[in-house]
Amino acid sequence: MCLAIPMKIKAIDGFVAKCEAKGVERDVSLFMLQDEELSVNDHVMVHVGYAIQKMTEEEARSSWELFDQILAETEPVDA
């Protein structure tokens, strides 16, 4: 199973963006979205270090709400 994570662009330098999600920053390649108009504060879906899709802030927030729900339901319960 593959998983892509929504991240917010904090800075752009050529085809590399500094992105952030949940306090974690990563350098992300924008090469696959070179035909998209991307700016600081845009949200992108990131998979294995590559931005693969531009998304709205609402879509990113909705995705994180689902991820948080899944994590909360899969955390071990103290016996």
TARATA-V299714 format. One line per field, one symbol per residue. ss: DSSP state (H for helix, E for strand, L for the rest). phi: phi as a letter, one per 20 degrees, with the letter a starting at -180 (. if undefined). burial: I if it has 24 or more other ideal C-beta (glycine too) atoms within 12 Angstrom, else O. Layout:
ss=???
phi=???
burial=???
//
This chain:
ss=LLLLEEEEEEEEELLEEEEEELLEEEEEELHHHLLLLLLLLLEEEEELLEEEEEELHHHHHHHHHHHHHHHHHHLLLLL
phi=.dcddfcdfdbccmeccedcblnddbecfdgfdfeeedcgnfdcedclndfdaebeffffffffffgfffffedffefe
burial=OOOIIIIIIIOIOOOOIIIIIOOOOIOIIIOOIOOOOIOOOIIIIIOOOIIIIIIOOOOIOOIOOOOOOOOOOOOOOOO
//
